[in-house]
Every structure is written in C-alpha cells, then in structure tokens.
Amino acid sequence: MEQKRKNLVTLFWINIPVIVLYYLIYTLPGMRPYGNMVYFACMLASGYFLGKSFDVNIKNKWDKNVRIRYLALGVSLMLFLYLIMRVSFGAIGKIPKLQGLVDLGLWQYFVRPWHEVNILVSVSGVIMIVIAVEMFYRVYVQNTFNLYFDNKTAILLASVISGARACALGPVSGLVDFSLAFIWGWIYLKSGFWPVVVTHMVWDVCFVYFPAR
C-alpha cells in the first residue's frame, strides 16, 4: 500500500512542473522551438527512467498482424480527425459570429517556429517530441494508473493529465489534446509503443507542417 501511494504521489508531483514549464514555453519570448526541445528531452528522460519497469510494453509482445491493424487504424483516425479539424476551423474562421470559438492565429503561433529553423532540426525535434510524449504519458503515466485501475480508467486519467498540460494554450487545445491522448492510449494498449509513436507522428506532421490558415 505504501509503495502504491508513493507511485501516485510521484506521478502527481512530477506533473506540476510538466504543466507549469509547458505554459512558460508558450508565454516567455524566445523560448521556441529550442525551448521545446529541451523541455521534451527532459520529459523523455523522465518518462524513460520512471517508466522503465514497464518496458515490456515497448517490446514486440503483440502479434504482428494485430500491430499492423491497429497502426493502420490509428493512422487513418489521425488523418480523418485532422481533416475534420482543419475544415471545421477554416469554416468557423470565416463566420464572424463564430470566430471567437477558435483561434487560427494560435495554431499559427504554435507551429511558426518549426517553420523558421532548418528542416532537419525541425523534423528531428518533432520526432523527439512525439517519442517523449508517448514515453511519458503512455509508458509511465498510463502504466502507473494501470497498477490501480482498469485499462479504460487508466487511459482516461492519463488523457486528463495530458489535456491539463495542453490547457496552458486554452480550453480548445486542452480538449483536442485530451481527445487525441485517449486515442493514443487505446492504440498503445492494443498494439504497443512503436505503433502509437507512428500514429502520433502522423498527427504532428499534419498539424505542424500543414496548419490551417
């Protein structure tokens, strides 16, 4: 019981600086994209060392056909949701009465620094960020919750924590991140680490390099 309490306390406390620092990256001038890289490199290290006892979920313990099936499903979902979000945001942005619901300027603000640096640096940074997020929220956070709760609850709680971090950029960002994290948690549960990394990468490539205008 004491060890379980320690695990949850550690998870709670480590997520406080994760949320606060994420907010600072997007409010302090001159922090991006290199500030992002440092931040997510620390997240990667934290997720690895705190979640290394769960590394069985990184190894290939799933049937190959199952992994391929869920990978294809995950990629298809990301492309579909990206298309829906882009079309919806673009349409809402053209309706004066609804413009307050979304902020396309925030999307541009979010991704602009990745377009202003060398493409190799940009792509390498995005790949590292995707791996860091999956290592932290799936390998560490989701698996920690799985020690005490069923799979659905663990995915839900991990998604709430991920969405809380994204709320630093506003409620819409938090809702989008929560929804995506729930899907990624499900893909991770069903097929393991690398399929969810690829699934997540498809979303980030679309979101960062093909933003709505």
PEPE-V191717 format. One record per residue. N is the residue number from 1. OMEGA is omega in degrees with one decimal (none if undefined). Layout:
# PEPE-V191717
n=N omega=OMEGA
n=N omega=OMEGA
This chain:
# PEPE-V191717
n=1 omega=179.9
n=2 omega=178.9
n=3 omega=177.7
n=4 omega=178.7
n=5 omega=179.9
n=6 omega=179.6
n=7 omega=-178.9
n=8 omega=177.7
n=9 omega=177.9
n=10 omega=179.6
n=11 omega=-180.0
n=12 omega=-175.0
n=13 omega=-178.3
n=14 omega=-179.9
n=15 omega=176.4
n=16 omega=176.5
n=17 omega=177.2
n=18 omega=-179.5
n=19 omega=-177.4
n=20 omega=-178.7
n=21 omega=177.1
n=22 omega=177.3
n=23 omega=-178.4
n=24 omega=178.9
n=25 omega=-175.0
n=26 omega=177.6
n=27 omega=178.7
n=28 omega=-178.7
n=29 omega=174.4
n=30 omega=-176.0
n=31 omega=-172.6
n=32 omega=2.4
n=33 omega=-174.1
n=34 omega=174.2
n=35 omega=175.7
n=36 omega=-176.3
n=37 omega=178.6
n=38 omega=-179.8
n=39 omega=-176.5
n=40 omega=172.7
n=41 omega=175.9
n=42 omega=177.1
n=43 omega=178.4
n=44 omega=-179.9
n=45 omega=179.8
n=46 omega=-180.0
n=47 omega=-179.1
n=48 omega=-175.1
n=49 omega=179.4
n=50 omega=-177.0
n=51 omega=-174.2
n=52 omega=176.5
n=53 omega=179.0
n=54 omega=-170.6
n=55 omega=173.2
n=56 omega=-179.2
n=57 omega=175.6
n=58 omega=-176.8
n=59 omega=-175.0
n=60 omega=178.5
n=61 omega=179.7
n=62 omega=174.6
n=63 omega=-175.7
n=64 omega=-178.7
n=65 omega=177.0
n=66 omega=180.0
n=67 omega=179.8
n=68 omega=-179.3
n=69 omega=-179.7
n=70 omega=174.5
n=71 omega=179.1
n=72 omega=178.3
n=73 omega=-179.8
n=74 omega=179.1
n=75 omega=179.3
n=76 omega=178.5
n=77 omega=-179.7
n=78 omega=179.6
n=79 omega=179.3
n=80 omega=-178.6
n=81 omega=176.8
n=82 omega=180.0
n=83 omega=178.9
n=84 omega=-178.4
n=85 omega=-178.0
n=86 omega=179.6
n=87 omega=-178.8
n=88 omega=180.0
n=89 omega=-179.8
n=90 omega=-179.7
n=91 omega=-179.6
n=92 omega=-178.6
n=93 omega=-179.7
n=94 omega=179.4
n=95 omega=-174.1
n=96 omega=-176.2
n=97 omega=-176.2
n=98 omega=-174.5
n=99 omega=-179.3
n=100 omega=-177.8
n=101 omega=179.5
n=102 omega=-179.4
n=103 omega=179.0
n=104 omega=176.0
n=105 omega=178.0
n=106 omega=176.5
n=107 omega=178.2
n=108 omega=178.6
n=109 omega=-178.1
n=110 omega=-171.2
n=111 omega=-172.8
n=112 omega=-178.1
n=113 omega=179.5
n=114 omega=178.0
n=115 omega=-173.8
n=116 omega=179.6
n=117 omega=176.7
n=118 omega=-174.6
n=119 omega=178.7
n=120 omega=176.5
n=121 omega=-178.7
n=122 omega=-177.3
n=123 omega=178.5
n=124 omega=178.9
n=125 omega=180.0
n=126 omega=177.6
n=127 omega=179.6
n=128 omega=-179.8
n=129 omega=179.4
n=130 omega=179.7
n=131 omega=-179.9
n=132 omega=-179.4
n=133 omega=-179.6
n=134 omega=177.6
n=135 omega=-176.0
n=136 omega=-171.8
n=137 omega=178.8
n=138 omega=-175.2
n=139 omega=-178.3
n=140 omega=-171.2
n=141 omega=-176.9
n=142 omega=-179.9
n=143 omega=176.0
n=144 omega=176.8
n=145 omega=179.1
n=146 omega=176.3
n=147 omega=-173.0
n=148 omega=-174.6
n=149 omega=176.2
n=150 omega=-173.5
n=151 omega=-177.7
n=152 omega=179.7
n=153 omega=178.9
n=154 omega=177.9
n=155 omega=-179.5
n=156 omega=-178.1
n=157 omega=177.4
n=158 omega=179.3
n=159 omega=177.3
n=160 omega=-179.7
n=161 omega=177.1
n=162 omega=178.5
n=163 omega=178.3
n=164 omega=176.8
n=165 omega=-177.8
n=166 omega=177.3
n=167 omega=174.2
n=168 omega=179.2
n=169 omega=178.1
n=170 omega=-175.9
n=171 omega=179.2
n=172 omega=177.5
n=173 omega=178.5
n=174 omega=-179.9
n=175 omega=179.0
n=176 omega=-179.5
n=177 omega=177.9
n=178 omega=-178.0
n=179 omega=178.9
n=180 omega=-179.2
n=181 omega=178.5
n=182 omega=178.0
n=183 omega=-179.7
n=184 omega=177.7
n=185 omega=179.0
n=186 omega=177.5
n=187 omega=178.8
n=188 omega=179.6
n=189 omega=-173.4
n=190 omega=-171.6
n=191 omega=174.7
n=192 omega=-168.7
n=193 omega=-172.1
n=194 omega=174.4
n=195 omega=179.9
n=196 omega=175.2
n=197 omega=179.3
n=198 omega=178.0
n=199 omega=178.5
n=200 omega=-178.8
n=201 omega=178.4
n=202 omega=178.3
n=203 omega=-175.9
n=204 omega=177.5
n=205 omega=177.8
n=206 omega=-174.1
n=207 omega=-175.6
n=208 omega=-171.6
n=209 omega=178.1
n=210 omega=-177.9
n=211 omega=174.7
n=212 omega=-178.1
n=213 omega=none
